[in-house]
Amino acid sequence: MYKQQIINAIKNQQMLRISFRKETNGDWITRNVAPYDVFPQENKKRETIEDLLFGYAESDYEKNAHVVSIYISNIQSVNDLGKNFDGSQIRRLLKVKKTPYVTRDW
């Protein structure tokens, strides 16, 4: 449902506000995220292959800036924040070594 919106944000280096259910404890949380990639990943809890969002979340009142991995199926809402991120900075913060699954020109 949100996959194409996230892919578009990756290609355009757009920040997103994402509300999702944490896989570990089921809590609902919201983070401002610089999305980096979406790719198929095994969800061991459900024993299925699901699309996973990999990105970097801004710091907020709950937590410092950090890497995020969110199964698309756990996302409740995605909103464009109307601001961009620096792709090379996000790549550095994520310490990416592999070619991203989602093609982009940055």
C-alpha positions in Angstrom: 0.0 0.0 0.0 2.8 2.4 0.9 5.6 0.8 -1.1 5.4 3.0 -4.2 5.1 6.2 -2.1 8.3 5.2 -0.2 10.1 4.4 -3.4 9.2 7.8 -4.9 10.5 9.5 -1.7 13.8 7.5 -2.0 14.3 8.7 -5.6 13.4 12.3 -4.7 15.4 12.3 -1.4 12.2 13.3 0.5 11.8 12.9 4.3 8.7 11.0 5.4 6.8 10.8 8.7 6.0 7.1 9.2 3.7 5.5 11.8 4.2 1.8 12.3 3.9 -1.1 14.6 7.2 -2.3 16.1 7.9 -5.9 15.2 9.5 -6.6 18.6 6.7 -5.5 21.0 3.7 -4.4 18.8 3.8 -0.8 20.1 2.7 1.9 17.6 5.3 4.7 17.0 6.0 7.5 14.6 9.4 8.6 13.2 10.6 11.1 10.7 12.6 8.9 8.3 15.0 9.4 5.4 14.2 6.3 3.4 17.2 4.6 1.8 15.9 1.4 0.3 13.0 -1.1 0.1 13.9 -4.8 -0.5 12.5 -8.3 0.1 13.5 -9.7 3.4 12.5 -12.8 5.3 10.2 -12.1 8.3 11.1 -14.9 10.6 8.3 -14.1 13.0 5.7 -14.7 10.2 7.8 -17.1 8.1 7.2 -15.1 4.9 9.2 -12.8 2.6 8.1 -9.2 3.0 9.2 -5.8 1.8 11.5 -4.1 4.3 12.1 -0.3 4.5 15.7 0.6 5.5 16.4 4.2 6.4 17.6 6.7 9.0 15.3 8.3 11.6 15.8 11.8 12.9 16.2 12.3 16.6 13.1 13.2 18.6 11.9 13.5 22.1 12.0 9.7 22.5 15.2 8.7 20.8 18.4 9.9 19.2 18.9 9.6 15.5 19.2 5.9 14.5 18.9 3.3 11.7 15.4 1.9 11.1 14.2 -1.3 9.5 10.4 -1.4 9.1 8.4 -4.1 7.4 6.0 -2.3 4.9 3.2 -4.5 6.3 3.6 -2.9 9.7 3.2 0.7 8.4 0.0 2.5 9.4 0.6 5.8 7.6 3.2 7.7 5.5 3.2 11.4 5.1 5.6 13.6 3.1 7.3 16.2 5.4 8.0 18.6 2.5 11.7 18.6 3.1 14.6 16.8 1.5 17.6 14.9 2.9 21.2 14.5 1.6 21.5 11.1 0.1 25.3 10.8 0.5 25.0 11.8 4.1 22.4 9.1 4.8 24.5 6.5 2.9 27.4 7.4 5.2 25.3 7.2 8.4 23.9 3.8 7.3 27.4 2.5 6.4 26.0 1.0 3.3 28.2 -1.4 1.4 25.8 -3.0 -1.1 24.2 -1.5 -4.1 20.6 -0.5 -3.2 17.7 -2.5 -4.5 15.7 0.7 -5.5 17.5 2.4 -8.4 18.1 6.1 -8.0 20.4 8.8 -9.5 22.0 10.0 -6.3 
